[in-house]
């Protein structure tokens, strides 16, 4: 069962009463799901594969394999960051970090975007180097090694399929699913080289892989940066939330409405509701909390009730 706290004090300067209401509905605890085994398996398999793929790529002159290995390495680091953030997000609040470490999941997503950008630069450098100093790649090696990569990346992605409601976990899933598709591209390039004997197919495929990584990186960077700047989550319409609160019985005005992400899975809200009538009840606060959670996915709502006066009809600070 949820809980609500209401504290009222007399504002002597303004001469009217304020109610500070902090309402949390059922399910107030939103700890991330436990994906520890999935992370451990995914990191282990992909770490081994990165070493194998990079080794064969350099030995047999395949920049498509090296590019794919670079992307896989960035994904291993991404899985490590996502795992660390998930563990940190479960730590309880303290006097210093009163929200705990929930926002670490946002920082992990931003760091992952930076890692991918670095990987893109490194792959581009080596690819252009090979364009001017070509080395004939081995199509058979490309097909075999990348084929193994398809199985490993697709298998790892499957481990995170059930966590799509968590942006941090969804990011890990999308990374690995994209890797599986990239490995498919390397296999296709290998077959094309075997059939045509054209060496330039390998760096061209490498550039295409970089393009795919860059596309995914841009989306990740944009979303994580927005969350880092405490932007309203894209799934929430602020105007709709304001109209919902203003339409509650007894509410005359809504102001100082703020909505921001606490983590990749939790959203917080604060708002001042001007209610000139009788002070609201705990049941009313629970109703607000429940409706915000069910309609908008807002887990933490802090509501301040203001009565308003003739001189200040819309409440303090309007």
SULZIWO-V410998 format. One record per pair of residues at least 4 apart in sequence whose C-alpha atoms are under 7 Angstrom apart, sorted by the first residue. I is the first residue (numbers start at 1). J is the second residue. If there is no record, write none. Layout:
BEGIN
i->I j->J
i->I j->J
END
This chain:
BEGIN
i->1 j->26
i->2 j->24
i->2 j->25
i->2 j->26
i->3 j->23
i->3 j->24
i->3 j->25
i->4 j->22
i->4 j->23
i->4 j->24
i->4 j->282
i->4 j->285
i->4 j->286
i->5 j->21
i->5 j->22
i->5 j->23
i->6 j->19
i->6 j->20
i->6 j->21
i->6 j->22
i->7 j->19
i->7 j->20
i->7 j->21
i->8 j->18
i->8 j->19
i->8 j->20
i->9 j->17
i->9 j->18
i->9 j->19
i->10 j->16
i->10 j->17
i->10 j->18
i->11 j->15
i->11 j->16
i->11 j->17
i->16 j->309
i->17 j->306
i->17 j->307
i->18 j->305
i->18 j->306
i->18 j->307
i->19 j->304
i->19 j->305
i->19 j->306
i->20 j->303
i->20 j->304
i->20 j->305
i->21 j->302
i->21 j->303
i->21 j->304
i->21 j->305
i->22 j->301
i->22 j->302
i->22 j->303
i->23 j->285
i->23 j->286
i->23 j->289
i->23 j->301
i->23 j->302
i->23 j->303
i->24 j->28
i->24 j->286
i->24 j->289
i->24 j->300
i->24 j->301
i->25 j->286
i->25 j->289
i->25 j->290
i->28 j->299
i->31 j->90
i->32 j->86
i->32 j->90
i->35 j->39
i->36 j->40
i->37 j->41
i->38 j->42
i->38 j->159
i->39 j->43
i->39 j->79
i->39 j->83
i->40 j->44
i->41 j->45
i->42 j->46
i->42 j->156
i->43 j->47
i->43 j->76
i->43 j->79
i->44 j->48
i->45 j->49
i->45 j->152
i->46 j->50
i->46 j->72
i->46 j->76
i->47 j->51
i->47 j->76
i->48 j->52
i->49 j->53
i->50 j->54
i->50 j->69
i->50 j->72
i->50 j->73
i->51 j->55
i->52 j->56
i->53 j->57
i->53 j->65
i->53 j->66
i->53 j->69
i->53 j->145
i->54 j->58
i->54 j->65
i->54 j->66
i->54 j->69
i->55 j->59
i->56 j->60
i->57 j->61
i->57 j->62
i->57 j->63
i->57 j->65
i->57 j->66
i->58 j->62
i->58 j->66
i->60 j->137
i->60 j->138
i->61 j->135
i->61 j->136
i->61 j->137
i->62 j->66
i->62 j->137
i->62 j->138
i->62 j->202
i->63 j->67
i->63 j->127
i->63 j->202
i->63 j->203
i->63 j->206
i->64 j->68
i->64 j->186
i->64 j->202
i->64 j->203
i->64 j->205
i->64 j->206
i->65 j->69
i->65 j->142
i->65 j->186
i->66 j->70
i->67 j->71
i->67 j->123
i->67 j->206
i->68 j->72
i->68 j->183
i->69 j->73
i->70 j->74
i->70 j->119
i->71 j->75
i->71 j->119
i->72 j->76
i->72 j->179
i->73 j->77
i->74 j->78
i->74 j->115
i->74 j->116
i->74 j->119
i->75 j->79
i->75 j->175
i->76 j->80
i->77 j->81
i->78 j->82
i->78 j->112
i->79 j->83
i->79 j->172
i->80 j->84
i->81 j->85
i->81 j->108
i->82 j->86
i->82 j->105
i->82 j->108
i->82 j->168
i->83 j->87
i->84 j->88
i->85 j->89
i->85 j->104
i->85 j->105
i->85 j->108
i->86 j->90
i->86 j->105
i->88 j->101
i->88 j->104
i->89 j->100
i->89 j->101
i->89 j->102
i->89 j->104
i->91 j->100
i->91 j->101
i->92 j->100
i->93 j->97
i->93 j->98
i->93 j->99
i->93 j->100
i->94 j->98
i->94 j->100
i->102 j->262
i->102 j->263
i->103 j->107
i->103 j->262
i->103 j->263
i->104 j->108
i->105 j->109
i->105 j->168
i->105 j->263
i->105 j->264
i->106 j->110
i->106 j->224
i->106 j->227
i->106 j->228
i->106 j->263
i->106 j->264
i->107 j->111
i->108 j->112
i->109 j->113
i->109 j->168
i->109 j->224
i->110 j->114
i->110 j->221
i->110 j->224
i->110 j->225
i->111 j->115
i->112 j->116
i->113 j->117
i->113 j->217
i->113 j->220
i->113 j->221
i->114 j->118
i->115 j->119
i->116 j->120
i->116 j->217
i->117 j->121
i->118 j->122
i->119 j->123
i->120 j->124
i->120 j->210
i->121 j->125
i->122 j->126
i->123 j->127
i->124 j->128
i->125 j->129
i->126 j->130
i->127 j->131
i->127 j->203
i->127 j->206
i->128 j->132
i->129 j->133
i->130 j->134
i->130 j->135
i->131 j->203
i->136 j->199
i->137 j->199
i->138 j->142
i->139 j->143
i->139 j->190
i->139 j->191
i->139 j->193
i->139 j->194
i->140 j->144
i->140 j->190
i->141 j->145
i->142 j->146
i->142 j->186
i->142 j->187
i->142 j->190
i->143 j->147
i->143 j->186
i->143 j->187
i->143 j->190
i->143 j->191
i->144 j->148
i->145 j->149
i->146 j->150
i->146 j->183
i->146 j->186
i->146 j->187
i->147 j->151
i->147 j->183
i->147 j->187
i->148 j->152
i->149 j->153
i->149 j->180
i->149 j->183
i->150 j->154
i->150 j->180
i->150 j->183
i->150 j->184
i->151 j->155
i->152 j->156
i->153 j->157
i->153 j->176
i->153 j->177
i->153 j->179
i->153 j->180
i->154 j->158
i->154 j->176
i->154 j->177
i->154 j->180
i->155 j->159
i->156 j->176
i->157 j->161
i->157 j->173
i->157 j->176
i->157 j->177
i->160 j->169
i->160 j->173
i->161 j->173
i->163 j->169
i->163 j->170
i->164 j->169
i->164 j->170
i->166 j->170
i->166 j->264
i->166 j->265
i->167 j->171
i->167 j->264
i->167 j->265
i->168 j->172
i->168 j->264
i->169 j->173
i->170 j->174
i->171 j->175
i->172 j->176
i->173 j->177
i->174 j->178
i->175 j->179
i->176 j->180
i->177 j->181
i->178 j->182
i->179 j->183
i->180 j->184
i->181 j->185
i->182 j->186
i->182 j->209
i->183 j->187
i->184 j->188
i->185 j->189
i->186 j->190
i->187 j->191
i->188 j->192
i->189 j->193
i->189 j->201
i->189 j->202
i->189 j->205
i->190 j->194
i->191 j->195
i->192 j->196
i->193 j->197
i->193 j->198
i->193 j->199
i->193 j->201
i->200 j->204
i->201 j->205
i->202 j->206
i->203 j->207
i->204 j->208
i->205 j->209
i->206 j->210
i->207 j->211
i->208 j->212
i->209 j->213
i->210 j->214
i->211 j->215
i->212 j->216
i->213 j->217
i->214 j->218
i->215 j->219
i->216 j->220
i->217 j->221
i->218 j->222
i->219 j->223
i->220 j->224
i->221 j->225
i->222 j->226
i->223 j->227
i->224 j->228
i->225 j->229
i->226 j->230
i->226 j->231
i->227 j->231
i->227 j->261
i->230 j->260
i->230 j->261
i->231 j->260
i->232 j->236
i->232 j->259
i->232 j->260
i->232 j->261
i->233 j->260
i->233 j->261
i->236 j->296
i->237 j->241
i->238 j->242
i->239 j->243
i->240 j->244
i->241 j->245
i->242 j->246
i->242 j->254
i->243 j->247
i->244 j->248
i->246 j->251
i->246 j->252
i->246 j->253
i->246 j->254
i->247 j->251
i->250 j->275
i->250 j->277
i->251 j->273
i->251 j->274
i->251 j->275
i->252 j->274
i->252 j->275
i->253 j->273
i->253 j->274
i->253 j->314
i->254 j->272
i->254 j->273
i->254 j->274
i->255 j->271
i->255 j->272
i->255 j->273
i->255 j->318
i->256 j->271
i->256 j->272
i->257 j->270
i->257 j->271
i->257 j->272
i->258 j->269
i->258 j->270
i->258 j->271
i->259 j->268
i->259 j->269
i->259 j->270
i->260 j->267
i->260 j->268
i->260 j->269
i->261 j->266
i->261 j->267
i->261 j->268
i->262 j->266
i->262 j->267
i->262 j->268
i->266 j->298
i->266 j->299
i->267 j->298
i->267 j->299
i->267 j->300
i->268 j->298
i->268 j->299
i->268 j->300
i->268 j->301
i->269 j->298
i->269 j->300
i->269 j->301
i->269 j->302
i->270 j->301
i->270 j->302
i->270 j->303
i->271 j->302
i->271 j->303
i->271 j->304
i->272 j->303
i->272 j->304
i->272 j->305
i->272 j->306
i->273 j->304
i->273 j->305
i->273 j->306
i->274 j->305
i->274 j->306
i->274 j->307
i->274 j->308
i->274 j->314
i->274 j->315
i->275 j->305
i->275 j->306
i->275 j->307
i->276 j->307
i->276 j->308
i->277 j->307
i->280 j->284
i->281 j->285
i->282 j->286
i->283 j->287
i->284 j->288
i->285 j->289
i->286 j->290
i->287 j->291
i->288 j->292
i->289 j->293
i->289 j->301
i->290 j->294
i->291 j->295
i->292 j->296
i->292 j->297
i->292 j->298
i->293 j->297
i->293 j->298
i->293 j->299
i->306 j->315
i->307 j->315
i->308 j->312
i->308 j->313
i->308 j->314
i->308 j->315
i->309 j->313
i->312 j->316
i->314 j->318
END
